[in-house]
Amino acid sequence: MSLDLAVRIPGRAVDACIRIDAGEHVALVGPNGAGKSTMLEALAGHLAAPRDGEIRLAIDGEDFSRTPLHKRGFAYLSQTAHLFNHMSVLDNIAYGLVSAGMKRREAREVAGELAVKVGLEGFEDRRPRTLSGGQAQKCALARALAVEPRVLLLDEPLAALDVRAAREMRGLVADLAQTRTLVCVTHDVLDLLAWADRVCVLEDGHVTEECSADDALSFPRSEFLAELAGLKWVDGEMRERGVFVTSGGVPLATMGECGLGPGRALIDPRALRLRVGDHADGTGAGRIRGISRIGPCPVAYFEDVPVELSMLSSARGTVAEGRVATIEQTGLVKVERRR
């Protein structure tokens, strides 16, 4: 089974196409407002094509553009569980099966097995209002999987959960969705690591990068994907073989071959160490220009180069904007010529 989706909605500034093959796990990532959720909603059949645009979905070449979600064989899980408050956990899980014509007793048997799989054993008779956020999402996941969907659509289902609940749900999805095609929207690199084997980056309503999950984390091309992976593209130039100098004047040792001239370097803040003080020795003296984050990591900007502030760093507690510092490079940087 292959999916081909084309979405053009001028009102949302989205004009993008994606292809998803059977069994693929694809992550849609990008800044807020880039069109990720719009693409997922279009895939689910939640959006009607506007008069001045179009939404086209083909499954194995057959047009499914006007087919509703429940007839596409897809299941959709969002940030909110959307459970039926008047039903028990068991009946919520069984809902899709009963709606499809299965006898209630048989549907509840299937639902009971899924309740055990997602860790809701003993909660079958509870009402949704008595559940925690994590338990409610487990129930929603079980309900989605009960209908044996060929495609599972996830729109940041862990975004509202605490760290522990999100970790547990992340593992459940990874385990239970192994044999299904999966498409997810996420801002969390942990979701990408756990679920995706391919990544599509959307920016300003267009697909700007597609790559494997491994490449997304090791050598991302777009600045957004680099930041999601905890990396940073920094402009500068190759001044001599093996030496890249950033626009802020910081020299860095490089790997591989790259011609002289303007370019950019992919910086891993974890491969640099900050030494603070007028007598610090290392790679070039400069000043700390600020403290920020790249992905989940706190960093100090040494001129225009991000340096991770780890718990073990000797600089921790001494970093302040304007202070003199140097950096020590513990790993080579990747460089590419400016196109």
Secondary structure, 3 states (H helix, E strand, C coil): CEEEEEEEEHHHCEEEEEEEECCCEEEEECCCCCCHHHHHHHHHCCCCCCCCCEEEEEECCEECCCCCHHHHCEEEECCCCCCCCCCCHHHHHHHHHHHCCCCHHHHHHHHHHHHHHCCCCCCCCCCHHHCCHHHHHHHHHHHHHHCCCCEEEEECCCCCCCHHHHHHHHHHHHHHCCCCEEEEECCCHHHHHHHCCEEEEEECCEEEEEEEHHHHHHCCCCHHHHHHCCCEEEEEEEEECCEEEECCCCEEEECCCCCCEEEEEEECHHHEEEEECCCCCCEEEEEEEEEEEECCEEEEEECCEEEECCCCCCCCCCCCCCCEEEEEECCCEEEEECC
